[in-house]
Each structure stands twice: as C-alpha cells, then as structure tokens.
C-alpha cells in the first residue's frame, strides 16, 4: 500500500475513534441524546489524524515550543477545550503529535454535561483531573469517578465504548485528556486508576505512569513514563531520559518553569529530544507534567 493511501486510511480510522460514528454504525448502536451528540453533529472530523505518523519534516530540530496562546480552541457551551495537538476542527500539519503523544486536550466541562457513549480502539488514553470530578462508565463494566490527584488509564485495544460526565450538576470540571499510540495493537481492553498523594511530588517528581504493571503508578502499552511535579521557586533537577530514542514533553499546569533554557508559563508545552538529560527549573512556585515518550512508532 502506498504511503498516501495508508495515511488516508489512518485518517479515517482516527476520525471514527474521535467521533464514534464509524464504530457506532458498524455495531448499530444509537447514542442517547446529549450535548455530546450535538457536538458530534457540529464538528467536522474527516481529517482528524491525517498524516499523524512521525513526520521527519517537523523533527529536524531538537526542541519544539507550543505556547498556550497558540493552542487550538473550541467552546461548545458545555465544553470549553484547548488542543495542544491537531484535533477535531483544529488542523495544523506541524502539530499532529510529539512522537507517540497524539492528543493533549485541556477540557473544561460544565456541570451536568459530558461526553456521551462513544468508541475508541488501539489507543492508550490517560485522564488527569485538575479540578472537579469526572464520572466514567464503559463497556467493560467499570463505573468510577476520578478527581484531582487521580490518574486514569484506559487501553482501548480491540475496542471499547465509554462515557465521561461531570459529576457535579453545577460546578465545572477541568481535566487533561491524553492519547498515546500503543506499542501493541488489538490488545484486550483494560482500565485502571490510582489516587496519588500530592505531598509525594513536593519538590520532587512523582511517577504516575510507566510501561510496567510492577512499577509505580498506572501502566500503559508504551515505553513511556509520566511524572507530576510541584516545585518551589528556584528548585531545579536534571531529568535523565528513561531510554534512548525517547523525547521529553513538558506541560506547565501552574506557574513558570524553565526547561533546557526555555522559559515557559502556565499551559505552555515544550518538547525536547536527541538528549540524554534535561534541566528543569521552577522560575516561580510551579506544577508541571513530564511525558517521556518514544519519538517513533
């Protein structure tokens, strides 16, 4: 198969994963009426994921800066979302992914609303609540609420359906929705979540995800490691990359951080690769997320 044909097929598959239309039709499943249904109808998904494989044209430098103000943005009323990477109607060929990191959405969901039942397959999906509570329910029989200090992982594998609703009827919920391409396709779907102690990331890194079920945090089908840090002003570390060929993507949750000499502010993202270690310094009291991920599939 020619590369263009392969990419087009990949695009259609990714579009179906986001919108749920393809898999729903194939299974004759009807979504219940919800704000999410309206969102699907109003949003164009045809090109979601197009050319999402590692693209050498955009990896000639060893750093990439994504300022918060340059993210894609959409306000659907019930959902106010910012996209670090190309997603839904935000289409930017230079921001399709960072290595296997495909989606980094900063979602705010109004009370009493949420994402209705929709499908995913062959994607590692990580949710990190920043405020409020998010009620998850899926076709595997899981029904849980995740809140701040929780990290949730879902291996979509051969295919799952799930929904995500704001637990509150009035207060907003803010969470990060992160997708990674897996290193194994068509695995058995799985779900996990862990509550972490915030004091364990005070002026140090708290591992929240790894490739191993025997390691700290949740695990995923990918050679990736995620860390949360809450650092006082002036604190710094030399982060050692976990494996050759991985890159580091830093996302600032609060405050100001300097990474490899680059100044970052709240909700800025910064990626660096082709290095063995990275200097990270808190320019103010700051919270941040580190994602150590493979740069190729």
C-alpha positions as CSV (number, residue, x, y, z in Angstrom):
1,X,0.0,0.0,0.0
2,X,1.3,3.5,-0.9
3,X,2.1,5.8,2.0
4,X,-0.6,8.3,0.9
5,X,-3.2,5.6,0.8
6,X,-2.1,4.3,4.2
7,X,-2.3,7.7,5.8
8,X,-5.7,8.3,4.3
9,X,-7.0,5.0,5.8
10,X,-5.3,6.0,9.1
11,X,-7.1,9.3,9.0
12,X,-10.5,7.7,8.6
13,X,-9.8,5.4,11.4
14,X,-8.8,8.2,13.7
15,X,-11.8,10.2,12.8
16,X,-14.1,7.3,13.7
17,X,-12.2,6.9,17.0
18,X,-12.9,10.5,17.9
19,X,-16.5,10.9,16.6
20,X,-17.6,7.4,17.2
21,X,-19.7,7.4,14.0
22,X,-17.9,4.6,12.2
23,X,-17.9,2.1,15.0
24,X,-21.4,3.0,16.1
25,X,-22.8,2.4,12.6
26,X,-20.9,-0.9,12.4
27,X,-22.5,-2.1,15.6
28,X,-25.9,-0.5,15.1
29,X,-25.5,1.4,18.4
30,X,-27.6,4.6,18.8
31,X,-26.2,7.3,21.1
32,X,-28.6,8.7,23.6
33,X,-29.5,12.3,23.2
34,X,-26.9,14.5,24.9
35,X,-24.8,17.6,24.5
36,X,-22.1,15.3,23.1
37,X,-24.4,14.3,20.2
38,X,-24.8,17.9,19.2
39,X,-21.1,18.3,19.5
40,X,-20.5,15.4,17.1
41,X,-23.0,16.8,14.6
42,X,-21.4,20.3,14.6
43,X,-17.8,19.1,14.5
44,X,-16.0,18.0,11.3
45,X,-13.9,15.0,11.9
46,X,-13.0,13.9,8.3
47,X,-9.3,14.9,8.6
48,X,-8.7,14.1,12.2
49,X,-5.4,12.2,12.5
50,X,-4.4,12.8,8.8
51,X,-0.6,12.4,8.4
52,X,-0.3,11.6,12.1
53,X,2.6,9.2,11.7
54,X,6.1,10.5,12.7
55,X,6.9,13.1,10.1
56,X,10.6,13.9,9.6
57,X,10.0,17.3,8.1
58,X,8.9,18.5,11.5
59,X,11.6,16.8,13.6
60,X,14.7,18.5,12.2
61,X,15.3,20.5,15.4
62,X,15.7,19.0,18.9
63,X,13.1,21.3,20.6
64,X,9.6,22.5,19.9
65,X,7.7,25.2,21.7
66,X,3.9,25.3,21.9
67,X,2.8,28.5,23.7
68,X,-0.6,28.3,25.5
69,X,-2.0,31.0,23.3
70,X,-1.2,29.1,20.1
71,X,-3.3,26.0,21.0
72,X,-6.5,25.2,19.1
73,X,-9.6,26.3,20.9
74,X,-13.3,25.5,20.7
75,X,-16.1,26.5,23.1
76,X,-19.2,24.4,22.6
77,X,-21.0,25.9,25.6
78,X,-21.0,22.7,27.6
79,X,-17.3,22.0,26.7
80,X,-14.5,24.6,26.6
81,X,-11.4,22.9,25.2
82,X,-7.9,23.7,24.2
83,X,-5.9,21.4,21.9
84,X,-2.1,21.3,22.1
85,X,-2.1,19.0,19.0
86,X,-4.2,18.9,15.9
87,X,-7.6,17.6,16.9
88,X,-11.2,17.9,15.6
89,X,-11.6,21.3,13.8
90,X,-8.2,22.4,14.9
91,X,-6.0,21.2,12.0
92,X,-2.3,22.1,12.0
93,X,0.0,19.8,10.0
94,X,3.0,20.9,12.1
95,X,1.3,19.9,15.3
96,X,0.0,16.4,14.7
97,X,1.9,14.8,17.6
98,X,5.1,14.6,19.6
99,X,6.4,11.1,18.9
100,X,3.7,8.7,20.1
101,X,2.0,11.5,22.0
102,X,-1.0,12.2,19.8
103,X,-3.6,14.2,21.9
104,X,-3.2,16.6,24.8
105,X,-6.6,18.3,25.4
106,X,-7.3,20.7,28.3
107,X,-11.0,20.2,28.8
108,X,-13.4,22.2,31.0
109,X,-16.9,20.6,31.2
110,X,-19.9,22.4,32.6
111,X,-21.9,20.9,35.4
112,X,-24.5,18.3,34.4
113,X,-22.9,17.7,31.0
114,X,-20.3,15.5,29.4
115,X,-19.2,13.1,26.6
116,X,-21.9,10.6,25.8
117,X,-21.1,7.0,25.0
118,X,-18.6,6.7,22.2
119,X,-16.0,4.2,21.0
120,X,-12.2,4.0,20.8
121,X,-9.7,1.4,19.7
122,X,-5.9,0.9,19.6
123,X,-5.1,3.9,21.7
124,X,-3.8,4.4,25.2
125,X,-6.0,7.1,26.9
126,X,-4.9,8.8,30.0
127,X,-7.1,11.2,32.0
128,X,-5.7,13.6,34.7
129,X,-8.3,15.7,36.6
130,X,-7.2,19.1,37.6
131,X,-10.4,20.1,39.4
132,X,-13.8,18.7,40.0
133,X,-14.9,15.1,39.4
134,X,-15.4,13.1,36.2
135,X,-17.7,10.1,36.1
136,X,-16.5,7.3,33.8
137,X,-18.5,4.4,32.6
138,X,-17.5,1.8,30.0
139,X,-18.5,-1.3,28.1
140,X,-16.2,-3.4,30.4
141,X,-18.5,-2.7,33.3
142,X,-16.4,-0.1,35.0
143,X,-18.1,2.9,36.7
144,X,-15.9,5.2,38.6
145,X,-15.4,8.9,39.5
146,X,-11.9,10.4,39.1
147,X,-10.9,13.6,40.8
148,X,-7.8,15.7,41.4
149,X,-4.8,13.6,42.4
150,X,-6.2,10.6,40.5
151,X,-4.7,9.3,37.2
152,X,-6.8,7.1,34.9
153,X,-5.6,4.9,32.1
154,X,-7.6,3.0,29.5
155,X,-6.1,0.7,26.9
156,X,-8.7,0.8,24.1
157,X,-7.2,-2.2,22.3
158,X,-9.7,-4.2,20.2
159,X,-12.4,-1.6,21.0
160,X,-14.4,-0.2,23.9
161,X,-17.3,2.2,24.5
162,X,-17.3,4.7,27.3
163,X,-18.8,7.9,28.6
164,X,-17.5,10.8,30.7
165,X,-19.7,13.2,32.6
166,X,-19.1,16.0,35.1
167,X,-20.0,14.5,38.4
168,X,-21.4,17.9,39.6
169,X,-24.6,19.4,38.4
170,X,-23.3,22.9,38.8
171,X,-19.5,23.2,39.2
172,X,-17.1,22.9,36.3
173,X,-14.6,20.0,35.9
174,X,-11.2,20.5,34.3
175,X,-9.1,17.6,33.2
176,X,-6.4,16.7,30.8
177,X,-7.2,14.1,28.1
178,X,-4.1,12.5,26.7
179,X,-3.8,9.9,23.9
180,X,-0.8,7.8,23.0
181,X,-0.3,5.4,20.2
182,X,0.3,1.9,21.7
183,X,3.3,-0.3,21.0
184,X,0.9,-3.3,20.7
185,X,-2.3,-3.3,18.7
186,X,-5.5,-5.2,19.3
187,X,-4.8,-5.9,23.0
188,X,-7.5,-6.8,25.4
189,X,-9.1,-3.6,26.6
190,X,-8.3,-2.6,30.2
191,X,-9.0,0.1,32.7
192,X,-7.2,1.3,35.8
193,X,-6.9,4.3,38.1
194,X,-4.8,5.3,41.1
195,X,-5.0,8.1,43.7
196,X,-1.7,9.7,44.4
197,X,-0.5,11.7,47.4
198,X,0.2,15.3,46.5
199,X,2.9,15.5,49.2
200,X,4.9,12.9,47.3
201,X,5.5,15.3,44.4
202,X,6.6,18.3,46.5
203,X,10.0,19.4,45.2
204,X,10.4,16.0,43.5
205,X,9.0,14.0,40.6
206,X,6.1,11.6,41.3
207,X,5.9,8.8,38.7
208,X,2.3,8.3,37.7
209,X,2.6,6.1,34.6
210,X,5.1,3.6,33.2
211,X,5.3,0.6,30.9
212,X,5.2,-1.9,33.8
213,X,2.4,-3.0,36.0
214,X,5.0,-3.7,38.7
215,X,6.3,-0.1,38.7
216,X,4.9,2.9,40.4
217,X,1.6,4.4,39.1
218,X,-0.7,3.2,36.3
219,X,0.8,1.4,33.3
220,X,0.3,1.6,29.5
221,X,1.2,-0.4,26.4
222,X,4.0,2.0,25.5
223,X,7.6,2.7,26.6
224,X,6.5,5.9,28.2
225,X,6.9,7.4,31.7
226,X,4.8,10.3,33.1
227,X,5.6,12.4,36.1
228,X,3.9,15.1,38.1
229,X,6.0,17.8,40.0
230,X,5.1,20.6,42.4
231,X,8.2,22.7,42.9
232,X,9.0,25.7,44.9
233,X,10.6,28.7,43.2
234,X,14.3,28.1,42.5
235,X,14.2,24.3,42.8
236,X,15.7,22.5,39.8
237,X,16.5,19.0,38.6
238,X,18.5,17.3,35.9
239,X,16.0,14.9,34.4
240,X,17.6,11.7,32.9
241,X,15.8,10.3,29.9
242,X,14.4,6.8,30.6
243,X,15.6,5.2,27.3
244,X,17.4,6.1,24.1
245,X,15.1,7.4,21.4
246,X,12.7,8.9,23.8
247,X,11.8,12.6,23.9
248,X,10.5,14.7,26.8
249,X,7.4,16.8,26.6
250,X,6.8,19.2,29.5
251,X,3.3,20.7,30.1
252,X,3.1,23.5,32.7
253,X,0.0,23.3,34.9
254,X,0.6,26.3,37.1
255,X,3.4,28.9,37.4
256,X,6.5,29.4,35.4
257,X,9.2,26.8,34.5
258,X,12.5,26.9,32.6
259,X,13.2,23.8,30.6
260,X,16.6,23.5,28.8
261,X,16.9,27.2,29.0
262,X,13.4,27.9,27.5
263,X,11.1,30.0,29.7
264,X,7.6,28.5,30.0
265,X,4.3,29.8,31.5
266,X,1.0,28.3,32.5
267,X,-0.3,25.8,29.9
268,X,2.8,26.1,27.7
269,X,4.1,22.9,26.2
270,X,7.7,22.2,25.3
271,X,9.3,19.2,23.7
272,X,13.0,18.2,23.5
273,X,14.7,15.1,22.0
274,X,18.1,13.8,21.0
275,X,19.3,14.4,24.5
276,X,20.1,12.2,27.5
277,X,19.2,14.7,30.2
278,X,17.2,17.9,30.6
279,X,17.5,20.7,33.1
280,X,14.2,21.8,34.6
281,X,13.9,24.8,37.0
282,X,10.9,26.4,38.7
283,X,11.0,30.1,38.0
284,X,8.1,30.5,40.4
285,X,6.2,28.1,42.5
286,X,5.1,25.7,39.8
287,X,3.3,22.5,38.9
288,X,4.0,20.6,35.7
289,X,3.6,17.3,33.9
290,X,6.5,15.5,32.3
291,X,5.9,12.9,29.5
292,X,8.9,10.8,28.5
293,X,7.8,9.1,25.2
294,X,9.2,7.3,22.2
295,X,9.7,9.6,19.2
296,X,8.8,6.9,16.6
297,X,6.1,4.3,16.4
